Structure formats: structure tokens, C-alpha cells
């Protein structure tokens, strides 16, 4: 499996960037100085926020959305194998990583990384743990599968070696 060097900013493309988890991963990478591009079916509050942070977002998924200088393409389990962006990336020998694989790579960069998984209650449990970590002044990076009022969104970029994330029940 391809391993991204998190110390060398590069261009990353997210197919389905407007999703709650994918948008959080994109925001984390933007905060680390990476160039982020992505596509989604429609404009949303989430995609507008990512654009305000510097992401380039395409509406609709087309082969032309994937630039030849893209280091890696990230996609979700909802993306089919015949997706034009995945096909284009494969033809250009751009590595592909699933959202779950990429989340795992990000988590390896934190000394303390907590992933909450399960069938029910992931967002609530992740939010509660995040609130505890915030109250304890641990300055965590947070990635939640919903909007957490305490951080006014689904993602918080911390400046410590702590991360809390919601881990999806499927890959």
C-alpha cells in the first residue's frame, strides 16, 4: 500500500470531498500545507468552507478533475470502480487510497490517537470524548461524523499530539 510522506506537502485529490469524513481529512491536510483538490456532486456549506481554506473543488466527477501532478487520490467506499476519477488516476499511475486507509495513515502521526467505531453512537461518543479532551486542555485534533457545537463543525485542528476520530463501521 502507498504511504504518504506527511512531512513533504504534495497535491491530494479527494473524490467525494463534501462528505462529513472526507471533508475533515481534507481540512487536516490543508492545515499541514498540502494542496487539496476534490470533487463532489454539488456545492454545500462544507465544500464552501473547504474552498475558503484553499481547496479547489470541482462539481461533478470527471477524469479531467484529476491533475497529472496529483500525489494520491483518496476515495470512499461509496465510489464505484468505474468512477471516471479513479479510472483516470489509475491510467496516470496515481496511487489510490480508501478513506479508511488514509485515516489510518493520518492517525499514525499522533502519539495518542483514539478511533471510535461501532454500529450506533459513534458521533455521540466521539463528541463526548472530544469535549472531555477539550476541557482537559489537551488541544486535540478532532474529526467527528456530524456537526459538534463545541467546535462549530465536524473538524478541529489541534496543535498537540492527540487525535480523536470517528471511525466508520465499513471501509
C-alpha positions in Angstrom: 0.0 0.0 0.0 1.2 3.5 -0.8 2.4 5.6 2.2 2.1 9.3 2.0 5.1 11.3 3.4 3.3 13.8 5.8 6.5 15.9 6.1 6.5 16.7 2.4 3.4 18.6 1.3 2.0 17.4 -2.1 -1.2 17.5 -4.0 -4.0 15.2 -2.8 -7.3 14.7 -4.6 -10.4 13.6 -2.7 -13.3 12.0 -4.7 -16.4 12.8 -2.6 -14.7 15.7 -0.7 -18.1 17.1 0.6 -18.8 14.1 2.8 -18.5 14.6 6.5 -15.5 12.4 7.0 -13.7 13.2 3.7 -14.1 16.9 4.3 -12.4 16.5 7.7 -9.5 14.6 6.2 -9.1 17.3 3.6 -9.2 20.1 6.2 -6.4 18.3 8.2 -4.3 18.1 5.1 -4.8 21.7 4.2 -3.7 22.6 7.8 -0.5 20.7 7.1 0.3 22.7 4.0 -0.8 20.2 1.4 -2.5 21.2 -1.8 -6.1 19.8 -1.8 -8.4 19.3 -4.7 -11.6 17.3 -4.7 -14.9 16.7 -6.3 -18.4 16.3 -5.1 -21.9 16.1 -6.7 -23.0 19.6 -5.5 -21.9 22.7 -3.6 -22.6 22.7 0.1 -21.8 24.5 3.3 -18.9 22.0 3.8 -17.5 22.5 0.3 -17.7 26.3 0.6 -15.8 26.0 3.9 -13.1 23.9 2.3 -12.8 26.4 -0.6 -12.4 29.2 1.9 -9.4 27.3 3.4 -7.8 27.0 -0.1 -9.1 23.7 -1.6 -10.0 23.6 -5.2 -13.3 21.8 -5.7 -15.0 20.5 -8.8 -18.7 19.8 -9.0 -19.3 16.6 -10.8 -16.9 13.8 -11.2 -14.8 13.8 -14.4 -11.5 12.4 -15.4 -10.3 16.0 -16.1 -10.6 16.8 -12.4 -7.5 14.7 -11.6 -4.3 16.5 -12.4 -1.2 14.6 -13.5 0.8 16.0 -10.6 -1.5 14.6 -8.0 0.4 12.5 -5.4 -2.5 10.4 -4.3 -6.3 10.1 -4.7 -8.5 9.4 -1.7 -12.0 7.9 -2.2 -14.8 6.4 -0.1 -16.4 3.0 -0.2 -19.4 4.7 -1.9 -17.3 5.4 -5.1 -17.6 2.7 -7.7 -14.6 1.2 -9.5 -15.7 2.7 -12.8 -15.7 6.2 -11.4 -14.0 8.5 -14.0 -11.7 10.0 -11.5 -10.5 6.6 -10.2 -10.1 5.4 -13.8 -8.1 8.5 -14.7 -5.8 8.2 -11.7 -5.2 4.6 -12.4 -4.3 5.4 -16.0 -1.8 8.1 -14.8 -0.3 5.7 -12.2 -1.5 7.9 -9.3 -1.8 5.8 -6.1 -5.3 5.2 -4.7 -6.2 5.0 -1.0 -9.5 4.4 0.6 -10.8 6.8 3.2 -10.2 4.2 5.9 -6.6 3.6 4.7 -5.8 7.3 4.6 -7.4 7.9 8.1 -5.1 5.2 9.4 -2.0 6.9 7.9 -3.0 10.2 9.5 -3.6 8.6 12.9 -0.1 7.1 12.9 1.2 10.7 13.0 -0.3 11.3 16.5 1.1 9.8 19.8 -2.4 9.4 21.2 -5.0 8.6 18.5 -8.4 7.4 19.6 -10.8 5.9 17.0 -14.5 5.3 17.9 -16.2 2.6 16.0 -19.4 0.6 16.2 -22.9 0.4 14.9 -24.6 3.1 16.9 -23.5 6.1 19.0 -20.2 6.8 17.3 -20.8 10.5 16.8 -22.2 11.0 20.3 -19.3 9.1 21.9 -16.7 10.8 19.7 -18.2 14.2 20.7 -18.3 13.3 24.4 -14.6 12.2 24.4 -13.7 15.3 22.4 -15.4 17.5 24.9 -13.5 15.8 27.7 -10.2 16.3 25.9 -11.0 19.9 25.3 -12.0 20.6 28.9 -8.7 18.9 29.9 -6.8 21.4 27.7 -5.2 18.6 25.6 -5.7 20.6 22.4 -6.7 17.6 20.3 -7.3 17.3 16.6 -11.0 16.2 16.3 -12.8 14.5 13.4 -16.5 13.8 14.1 -19.1 12.3 11.8 -21.5 15.1 12.5 -21.5 18.8 13.5 -20.2 19.2 17.0 -21.5 22.5 18.5 -18.4 22.9 20.8 -16.1 23.1 17.7 -18.7 24.7 15.4 -18.3 21.9 12.8 -17.0 18.4 12.2 -13.3 19.1 12.4 -10.9 20.8 14.8 -7.3 21.2 14.1 -5.3 20.9 17.3 -1.7 21.6 18.0 -0.9 18.7 20.2 0.0 15.0 19.6 -3.6 13.9 20.4 -6.3 12.9 17.9 -9.9 11.7 18.3 -11.8 10.5 15.4 -15.0 8.7 14.5 -14.1 5.5 12.6 -16.8 4.3 10.2 -18.2 0.8 10.6 -17.4 0.0 6.9 -14.4 0.6 4.8 
